[in-house]
Amino acid sequence: MSQANDAAVEALLADIGSTQGDLLAIVQQVRRIAAASGNGVTESVKYGGIMFSHSQFFCGVFAYRHHVTVEFGHGYRLEDRYLQLEGNGQYRRHIKLHSPDEVKSKHLADYIQQAYTLATG
C-alpha cells in the first residue's frame, strides 16, 4: 500500500498506541485488509482517522475511546449480507469494532472489498 503521507499515518498510529493501545491492533488489522483489497490503495490521515483510497476514498478507520469504526462514505451502496452496517444517513454507513476478533466475525473484509470494487469500478 502506498502512503500519501507516511509521517502523518505513523504519528496517528503512535498516538492511538499511546492512548488506546488495545484498539491499535484493530486499526492495524483494518489497514492490512484495506491494503489487500486491491492494487493502488493509498492511505492518508483525514478527519482524525486513516482514509483509504484508490481513485476515490472508499473507507476510513477511526479510533474512539472504547471502539473503532470503519466508515464507508457510500455505504448505502454496499450489500449488507451479514447485517453489520450501522447508520441511517443518506449515504454513510459504519461498522463498530470492540475487539480484534470482531474484524473477522463481522466479515469486515467483505465490506471493504465491496467498497474498493465500487470505488474502482
Z-matrix of the N, CA and C atoms (Angstrom, degrees):
N
C 1 1.451
C 2 1.513 1 107.91
N 3 1.283 2 115.14 1 138.39
C 4 1.458 3 121.01 2 177.19
C 5 1.522 4 109.22 3 -90.28
N 6 1.308 5 115.75 4 134.92
C 7 1.455 6 119.78 5 177.79
C 8 1.517 7 109.33 6 -101.55
N 9 1.326 8 115.92 7 121.94
C 10 1.459 9 120.45 8 179.12
C 11 1.523 10 110.34 9 -67.48
N 12 1.308 11 117.18 10 -32.86
C 13 1.457 12 121.32 11 -179.56
C 14 1.523 13 107.85 12 -144.77
N 15 1.327 14 115.83 13 78.74
C 16 1.458 15 122.63 14 -173.76
C 17 1.523 16 112.50 15 -55.97
N 18 1.319 17 117.92 16 -42.47
C 19 1.467 18 121.15 17 -178.13
C 20 1.523 19 111.07 18 -64.33
N 21 1.325 20 117.56 19 -40.08
C 22 1.463 21 120.84 20 179.46
C 23 1.523 22 111.07 21 -67.32
N 24 1.334 23 117.08 22 -40.39
C 25 1.465 24 120.97 23 177.77
C 26 1.523 25 109.76 24 -63.09
N 27 1.321 26 116.86 25 -47.52
C 28 1.468 27 120.39 26 -179.76
C 29 1.524 28 111.68 27 -62.65
N 30 1.329 29 117.49 28 -38.43
C 31 1.469 30 120.90 29 178.22
C 32 1.523 31 110.87 30 -64.88
N 33 1.324 32 116.96 31 -41.73
C 34 1.463 33 120.21 32 178.32
C 35 1.523 34 110.77 33 -65.17
N 36 1.331 35 117.17 34 -42.98
C 37 1.465 36 120.38 35 178.24
C 38 1.527 37 111.16 36 -61.90
N 39 1.323 38 117.26 37 -40.67
C 40 1.468 39 120.90 38 177.56
C 41 1.521 40 110.68 39 -62.98
N 42 1.323 41 116.77 40 -40.46
C 43 1.463 42 121.01 41 178.33
C 44 1.525 43 110.91 42 -64.10
N 45 1.316 44 117.01 43 -45.90
C 46 1.466 45 120.61 44 178.38
C 47 1.521 46 109.75 45 -60.68
N 48 1.325 47 116.67 46 -44.04
C 49 1.459 48 120.92 47 -179.99
C 50 1.512 49 113.05 48 -62.36
N 51 1.324 50 117.25 49 -34.90
C 52 1.468 51 119.95 50 -177.66
C 53 1.522 52 112.94 51 -81.56
N 54 1.322 53 117.50 52 -25.36
C 55 1.464 54 119.56 53 -177.30
C 56 1.519 55 113.77 54 -108.16
N 57 1.324 56 117.31 55 -27.57
C 58 1.467 57 122.24 56 -178.38
C 59 1.521 58 109.24 57 -140.97
N 60 1.318 59 116.01 58 60.14
C 61 1.456 60 121.25 59 -174.23
C 62 1.509 61 114.56 60 -54.02
N 63 1.330 62 117.16 61 -35.22
C 64 1.456 63 120.05 62 -179.22
C 65 1.529 64 112.03 63 -67.93
N 66 1.320 65 117.38 64 -22.80
C 67 1.463 66 120.59 65 179.74
C 68 1.522 67 113.06 66 -88.30
N 69 1.324 68 116.75 67 -17.77
C 70 1.461 69 120.33 68 -178.37
C 71 1.525 70 111.64 69 -59.85
N 72 1.323 71 117.77 70 -38.67
C 73 1.471 72 120.59 71 178.96
C 74 1.526 73 111.26 72 -60.55
N 75 1.321 74 116.75 73 -37.52
C 76 1.464 75 120.42 74 178.37
C 77 1.528 76 109.90 75 -66.68
N 78 1.324 77 116.61 76 -46.80
C 79 1.467 78 121.12 77 179.87
C 80 1.528 79 110.10 78 -58.78
N 81 1.321 80 117.13 79 -42.63
C 82 1.469 81 120.35 80 -179.67
C 83 1.525 82 111.19 81 -65.75
N 84 1.330 83 117.83 82 -37.02
C 85 1.464 84 120.01 83 176.59
C 86 1.528 85 110.44 84 -63.71
N 87 1.322 86 116.70 85 -43.20
C 88 1.464 87 120.60 86 179.09
C 89 1.524 88 110.07 87 -61.34
N 90 1.325 89 117.57 88 -42.49
C 91 1.465 90 121.19 89 177.87
C 92 1.528 91 111.05 90 -58.94
N 93 1.325 92 117.25 91 -43.36
C 94 1.475 93 120.18 92 179.75
C 95 1.527 94 111.22 93 -63.72
N 96 1.320 95 116.36 94 -42.17
C 97 1.466 96 120.02 95 179.97
C 98 1.528 97 110.37 96 -64.83
N 99 1.317 98 116.87 97 -44.59
C 100 1.471 99 120.03 98 179.49
C 101 1.523 100 110.65 99 -61.61
N 102 1.319 101 117.40 100 -42.51
C 103 1.467 102 121.28 101 179.61
C 104 1.521 103 111.34 102 -62.77
N 105 1.327 104 116.58 103 -35.08
C 106 1.465 105 121.27 104 -177.76
C 107 1.526 106 112.74 105 -82.82
N 108 1.320 107 118.02 106 -4.69
C 109 1.459 108 120.03 107 -175.17
C 110 1.526 109 112.93 108 -72.58
N 111 1.329 110 117.95 109 -18.51
C 112 1.455 111 120.13 110 177.70
C 113 1.509 112 111.81 111 166.69
N 114 1.317 113 115.26 112 177.35
C 115 1.467 114 121.53 113 -179.99
C 116 1.523 115 111.13 114 -75.07
N 117 1.320 116 115.48 115 151.08
C 118 1.450 117 120.76 116 172.61
C 119 1.512 118 116.12 117 77.65
N 120 1.326 119 117.76 118 17.02
C 121 1.465 120 120.70 119 179.17
C 122 1.525 121 109.12 120 -76.14
N 123 1.320 122 115.89 121 132.00
C 124 1.462 123 121.29 122 174.86
C 125 1.522 124 108.70 123 -120.79
N 126 1.322 125 115.40 124 156.91
C 127 1.460 126 119.64 125 176.37
C 128 1.522 127 108.81 126 -128.71
N 129 1.316 128 114.69 127 146.82
C 130 1.461 129 121.04 128 179.01
C 131 1.522 130 108.59 129 -151.86
N 132 1.316 131 115.51 130 157.37
C 133 1.460 132 120.58 131 179.03
C 134 1.521 133 108.78 132 -88.95
N 135 1.325 134 115.34 133 124.41
C 136 1.467 135 122.59 134 175.94
C 137 1.520 136 107.58 135 -150.73
N 138 1.321 137 115.27 136 145.14
C 139 1.464 138 121.35 137 174.08
C 140 1.529 139 113.07 138 57.95
N 141 1.323 140 117.43 139 24.95
C 142 1.459 141 120.97 140 178.97
C 143 1.514 142 114.85 141 81.94
N 144 1.315 143 117.18 142 11.43
C 145 1.459 144 121.55 143 179.18
C 146 1.514 145 110.07 144 -140.85
N 147 1.316 146 115.45 145 -171.71
C 148 1.461 147 121.46 146 178.03
C 149 1.521 148 107.66 147 -106.55
N 150 1.324 149 115.36 148 121.94
C 151 1.458 150 121.58 149 179.35
C 152 1.524 151 108.95 150 -101.48
N 153 1.323 152 115.35 151 140.41
C 154 1.455 153 122.14 152 179.76
C 155 1.520 154 108.33 153 -112.03
N 156 1.331 155 115.23 154 135.69
C 157 1.458 156 118.58 155 -177.84
C 158 1.515 157 111.08 156 -143.54
N 159 1.302 158 114.24 157 163.27
C 160 1.455 159 124.06 158 168.71
C 161 1.515 160 103.94 159 -125.70
N 162 1.305 161 118.48 160 -100.53
C 163 1.462 162 120.28 161 172.89
C 164 1.527 163 110.29 162 -83.39
N 165 1.322 164 116.12 163 -16.34
C 166 1.462 165 123.15 164 174.80
C 167 1.527 166 108.13 165 -153.78
N 168 1.326 167 116.85 166 165.13
C 169 1.462 168 119.86 167 177.96
C 170 1.521 169 109.33 168 -64.37
N 171 1.345 170 115.85 169 137.00
C 172 1.461 171 117.88 170 176.81
C 173 1.518 172 113.09 171 -120.26
N 174 1.324 173 118.97 172 -20.10
C 175 1.461 174 120.81 173 172.53
C 176 1.518 175 109.43 174 -168.98
N 177 1.316 176 115.02 175 169.15
C 178 1.455 177 120.71 176 178.11
C 179 1.515 178 109.97 177 -147.10
N 180 1.322 179 116.04 178 156.16
C 181 1.465 180 121.08 179 178.95
C 182 1.525 181 108.29 180 -120.73
N 183 1.329 182 115.57 181 134.79
C 184 1.458 183 122.37 182 -175.27
C 185 1.522 184 109.56 183 -135.46
N 186 1.315 185 116.23 184 129.57
C 187 1.466 186 121.58 185 178.29
C 188 1.523 187 108.98 186 -97.47
N 189 1.312 188 115.78 187 127.92
C 190 1.456 189 122.48 188 176.10
C 191 1.526 190 108.56 189 -111.55
N 192 1.282 191 118.19 190 -169.21
C 193 1.467 192 121.07 191 -175.13
C 194 1.533 193 112.84 192 -63.64
N 195 1.342 194 116.88 193 -44.56
C 196 1.461 195 120.29 194 -174.39
C 197 1.530 196 114.09 195 -123.61
N 198 1.312 197 117.36 196 4.88
C 199 1.461 198 119.48 197 -179.12
C 200 1.527 199 110.13 198 -159.05
N 201 1.312 200 114.39 199 171.22
C 202 1.461 201 123.12 200 174.84
C 203 1.522 202 106.43 201 -118.99
N 204 1.320 203 116.63 202 141.24
C 205 1.457 204 118.49 203 172.06
C 206 1.521 205 109.41 204 -117.67
N 207 1.313 206 114.07 205 146.01
C 208 1.454 207 121.43 206 170.10
C 209 1.524 208 104.89 207 -110.76
N 210 1.325 209 115.29 208 118.43
C 211 1.460 210 122.47 209 -174.10
C 212 1.526 211 110.09 210 -101.87
N 213 1.314 212 114.89 211 139.42
C 214 1.457 213 121.84 212 177.43
C 215 1.525 214 108.17 213 -122.06
N 216 1.330 215 116.85 214 110.99
C 217 1.455 216 121.48 215 -177.41
C 218 1.518 217 113.72 216 -61.36
N 219 1.318 218 116.91 217 -29.77
C 220 1.463 219 122.21 218 176.76
C 221 1.526 220 109.52 219 -118.13
N 222 1.316 221 114.94 220 41.36
C 223 1.462 222 120.91 221 -176.98
C 224 1.511 223 114.52 222 -61.11
N 225 1.320 224 117.02 223 -24.73
C 226 1.460 225 120.00 224 178.50
C 227 1.522 226 111.26 225 -62.76
N 228 1.329 227 117.15 226 -19.83
C 229 1.463 228 121.26 227 -179.59
C 230 1.529 229 112.93 228 -88.98
N 231 1.335 230 117.58 229 -7.81
C 232 1.460 231 120.65 230 -178.23
C 233 1.524 232 110.69 231 -81.19
N 234 1.319 233 115.63 232 143.47
C 235 1.457 234 120.51 233 173.86
C 236 1.526 235 107.30 234 -78.83
N 237 1.318 236 116.99 235 119.18
C 238 1.466 237 122.27 236 -176.29
C 239 1.528 238 110.41 237 -95.26
N 240 1.323 239 116.02 238 60.14
C 241 1.467 240 121.00 239 -174.94
C 242 1.522 241 113.34 240 -66.51
N 243 1.334 242 118.53 241 -19.68
C 244 1.470 243 121.84 242 179.64
C 245 1.526 244 112.22 243 -106.34
N 246 1.318 245 117.15 244 4.32
C 247 1.471 246 123.79 245 177.16
C 248 1.524 247 112.13 246 54.72
N 249 1.329 248 116.16 247 47.78
C 250 1.461 249 121.74 248 -178.52
C 251 1.525 250 113.44 249 -109.10
N 252 1.318 251 117.84 250 -15.93
C 253 1.463 252 120.14 251 -176.45
C 254 1.524 253 110.86 252 -73.34
N 255 1.326 254 115.34 253 135.05
C 256 1.456 255 121.80 254 176.52
C 257 1.519 256 108.39 255 -116.00
N 258 1.323 257 115.27 256 159.89
C 259 1.457 258 121.33 257 178.47
C 260 1.512 259 110.46 258 108.70
N 261 1.311 260 115.15 259 141.91
C 262 1.460 261 119.21 260 -179.38
C 263 1.523 262 112.00 261 -129.22
N 264 1.332 263 115.85 262 23.14
C 265 1.459 264 120.18 263 175.45
C 266 1.516 265 110.55 264 -71.33
N 267 1.305 266 115.22 265 177.65
C 268 1.459 267 119.79 266 -176.91
C 269 1.530 268 112.04 267 -64.05
N 270 1.347 269 117.56 268 -39.07
C 271 1.461 270 120.24 269 -174.52
C 272 1.524 271 114.17 270 -124.45
N 273 1.313 272 116.76 271 -46.81
C 274 1.470 273 121.50 272 -169.10
C 275 1.524 274 112.60 273 -75.33
N 276 1.337 275 113.35 274 146.20
C 277 1.464 276 121.97 275 171.39
C 278 1.520 277 106.90 276 -140.06
N 279 1.318 278 116.66 277 160.77
C 280 1.460 279 120.43 278 179.27
C 281 1.521 280 110.06 279 -147.84
N 282 1.324 281 114.14 280 163.02
C 283 1.463 282 122.32 281 174.06
C 284 1.515 283 106.56 282 -125.33
N 285 1.336 284 116.74 283 126.81
C 286 1.465 285 121.81 284 177.43
C 287 1.519 286 109.46 285 -90.89
N 288 1.324 287 114.94 286 137.76
C 289 1.464 288 121.82 287 178.99
C 290 1.524 289 108.58 288 -126.07
N 291 1.335 290 116.25 289 127.35
C 292 1.463 291 121.51 290 -179.92
C 293 1.523 292 112.81 291 -108.33
N 294 1.327 293 116.93 292 -15.21
C 295 1.468 294 120.81 293 -179.69
C 296 1.523 295 108.85 294 -149.64
N 297 1.331 296 116.92 295 157.95
C 298 1.472 297 119.50 296 177.55
C 299 1.529 298 112.88 297 -58.47
N 300 1.323 299 118.06 298 -32.13
C 301 1.464 300 120.94 299 -179.85
C 302 1.528 301 112.48 300 -63.17
N 303 1.326 302 116.58 301 -28.77
C 304 1.463 303 119.56 302 -178.68
C 305 1.523 304 112.70 303 -69.77
N 306 1.314 305 117.96 304 -20.53
C 307 1.466 306 120.09 305 177.11
C 308 1.527 307 109.04 306 -57.04
N 309 1.314 308 116.29 307 -42.66
C 310 1.466 309 120.73 308 179.29
C 311 1.528 310 111.55 309 -82.09
N 312 1.327 311 117.18 310 -46.62
C 313 1.466 312 119.61 311 -174.64
C 314 1.529 313 112.68 312 -65.66
N 315 1.321 314 116.97 313 -24.93
C 316 1.468 315 120.19 314 177.54
C 317 1.529 316 112.28 315 -95.73
N 318 1.341 317 116.45 316 8.96
C 319 1.468 318 122.55 317 173.84
C 320 1.529 319 112.36 318 56.49
N 321 1.323 320 115.84 319 40.80
C 322 1.458 321 120.63 320 -175.80
C 323 1.526 322 112.64 321 -58.61
N 324 1.324 323 117.73 322 -38.23
C 325 1.470 324 120.44 323 -178.53
C 326 1.526 325 111.32 324 -58.08
N 327 1.318 326 117.53 325 -37.42
C 328 1.463 327 120.84 326 179.16
C 329 1.528 328 110.90 327 -63.89
N 330 1.316 329 116.78 328 -44.87
C 331 1.463 330 120.30 329 -179.23
C 332 1.530 331 111.51 330 -66.21
N 333 1.330 332 116.38 331 -42.07
C 334 1.466 333 119.28 332 179.06
C 335 1.525 334 110.49 333 -65.62
N 336 1.326 335 117.37 334 -39.77
C 337 1.464 336 120.39 335 177.77
C 338 1.523 337 110.96 336 -62.41
N 339 1.315 338 116.51 337 -42.97
C 340 1.466 339 119.79 338 177.01
C 341 1.532 340 111.07 339 -59.45
N 342 1.329 341 116.08 340 -45.23
C 343 1.468 342 120.49 341 -178.95
C 344 1.525 343 110.76 342 -63.34
N 345 1.329 344 116.48 343 -41.97
C 346 1.470 345 120.52 344 177.65
C 347 1.531 346 110.24 345 -61.41
N 348 1.315 347 116.82 346 -45.87
C 349 1.463 348 121.36 347 -179.21
C 350 1.526 349 110.84 348 -60.93
N 351 1.325 350 117.02 349 -41.62
C 352 1.464 351 120.17 350 177.48
C 353 1.529 352 111.40 351 -64.00
N 354 1.330 353 116.48 352 -38.61
C 355 1.469 354 120.87 353 -178.16
C 356 1.519 355 112.32 354 -71.18
N 357 1.318 356 117.16 355 -27.20
C 358 1.465 357 120.22 356 -176.01
C 359 1.521 358 112.79 357 -102.93
N 360 1.322 359 116.66 358 -8.43
C 361 1.458 360 120.19 359 -176.04
C 362 1.451 361 111.27 360 -91.22
